Amino acid sequence: KNVASALVTLKPGALRELHWHPNATEWQFWIAGKGRMTVVMNEGRARTMDFNANDVGLVPRVAGHYIENTGDTDATFLEMFKADQFIDISLNNWLRRVPPEAVSSHLNLDQELIAKIPAEKELVIPG
């Protein structure tokens, strides 16, 4: 009841799309492969880090982040949360649920392009 987790495997070139966790900080343990994670914080701060097997990563609660496999083998890592359930919100998923007029006016996207944003979350985007 106090720990939630997800085991993620990214194929070479794949991307764990931009997302955030509203209910907990994310702790990662890298099991295999190589990857790169960019974490975006408030006030325009961002940091990009490279990871290998046996590395540990941390993403503060509600910080947007994405992870890409930068190697030529599968990258596998465990995401752990001090929470009773795994919750994530992807940028695509969020944008499709905001009124299209708001997305258009804030991001300068036309309605046709907004309609192409996947309506459902894609946990992993193939490379």
Order of alpha helices (4+ residues) and beta strands (2+ residues): beta-beta-beta-beta-beta-beta-beta-beta-beta-alpha-alpha-alpha-beta
